[in-house]
Amino acid sequence: MAALEKFEHWYHNRHEYAREWKKRTGGKVIGTFCTYVPDEILTAAGMLHSRILGSHEPQDVTEPHIFGMFCPFCRDSLAQGLKGRFNYLDGIVLAHSCIHYRQTFDSWRAHIPTEFTYYLPMPNMVQSPSAKSYYVGEVAKFKAALEEYAGKKITDADLDRGIELTNKNRRLLHKIYEFRKTDPPKLTGTEALYIATTAQFVDYEEHNKALEEASEEVADRTVDRDPGIRLMAVGSENDDVEFFKMVESVGATVVIDEQCAGTRYFWNEARIQPDRLQTISDRYVERPPCPTKDYPERQRFPHVLQLAKDYKAQGAIIMQEKFCDPHEGDNPVLKKYLEDNGIPTLGLEFDSTNPLGPFRIRVEAFLETLRTDDLF
Amino acid sequence: MYYAGIDAGSNTIKTVILGEEGIASYHVIKTGLGGEEQAARCLEEACAKARIGREEIACIYCTGYGREYLNFPQGRKSEIICHGVGVHWILPEVRTIVDIGGQDSKGIRLNERGEVENFNMNDKCAAGTGRFLETMATALQVPLEEFGACALRATEPVRVSSTCTVFAETEVISHIARGKKRDEILLGVCQSIVDRIAAMVRSIGVKPPVAMTGGVAKNPAVVKLMGDRLGLPLLLPPEPQITGALGAALMARQDILSRQNSQPALSG
């Protein structure tokens, strides 16, 4: 298998991968809720970080547990647990972001037994001067809880290893994302989605190795498709591969994203400081914020715009996860902000399954408006 | 030389044949089971009306929901662009189009060259579309063609508060059961669709003059209420249902002209 194909394979066979990893290493697999979970600590503990994501299939199992107006991502994620697809998990951990997600975690904890569960109160007010000193204490408690569960100390050497592997992963993801900047882009948005999303559940050593190999493959690539319009994808947990494939089949390439299933997960490295836990916890306080944490100063908007400029996006698709209040609050303002800065936008509302036909009509019309000069 | 545009919509297929002198003919048929055959039939009928053979058509462009399923057109364009081009050709002063079709409704804002500046479409359901009116027409046993005229006979609308087509139908049936007057319910149904679409169109910023297109523009009650709601008189193309197909035909002509290295001739 070519290295680039590995990511797609992992994406579609994530459960088989985790089971095989467990069998091979004898390690614990911890399901993670939210990209704010410090995967460094899990890696340091010799555990596999295994992001809980949805499957983008219709489901009928969550109604008794969480409300229908919870975001489709939460419902889709919980459905995977209720259907037993994550039955290999030894534990779950949630880093606090939004209420829908916390209640999804609570429902999982109540109905799907695992040996270890942990609620990590990641502060929403990351701009507060006390956020860092608070969060490092919470991360220390999380580390202690994992030590107690595993019956084994997490040493400084373990933490160094955790930090090094995750930081290396971030550097390699940045490196491969560079191939999206080229004209034509050497990497499609669909490929990048496979690559970035799998970082959230594949052992970093393996993912890093595949990234190194894939970067070499991509560097030598000659692009044989017409890249069309360069688009940005802005959203939250929108790992809908079929949508990205559709967009890239009608005359566009997604060249950059700002979403959890993408850059928001890996964008900044942990700055090495003398205190290892501070190194880890500060990384999450400083990272490109989720809308739940972007207050009072709006730091997300200039970050989104900078990404659009750096990757030369000609337009942006704003993928609104239905009922996701934090993003619903951001998107009208973000839309105006991007348009005022010369980036036209198309807003689409996402469910766990999406009507690709009607979406295609909207995307094609949007692309035509960006290509108007060719028409006349 | 002749050019054709086919708008393969969810409910009807529209064909426009464009000659040197303007529109040579047009034809509208029900989509039915759709597909290539039905679109070809529509094209043949339009050719017959124009008294030309299909071989005389230099280029065919296709738009609409079904365009992906047709193999014979030389080009495909979205209905948003096509409505813009079609309306601009007939009514060049128009800056905003309200298009209500069988399963989509759109607000389209144009610049002075007829290019799309901004657009918005209905959500992923039948609320605020022609299908909504059809369902209500069936429930009230009124032929679609008479819907608007009957509604305009009422003085006060009976309020229909559900936007969901299925729930609205239930609501309409309960109004009938309570003995409300049919025409008043019809007016209420028109008001409900207008409320929904006007809000959507406003989100793109309404620039006058405004034109209405699509099959629903043939419903005089919806047109009147929409004008009242937007506070503007609405312009109507002589045949509002075919502007998408016309836009496609104009783009087919543009395709040939640009290949002949001529100057663009989309306006006028």
Interface residues (C-beta under 8 A of the other chain):
Chain A: E349 P355 G357 P358 I361 R362 E364 A365 E368 T369 T372 L375 F376
Chain B: Y65 K77 S78 E79 I80 I81 D104 R113 E115 V116 E117 N118 F119 M121 D123 K124 M251 Q254 P264 L266
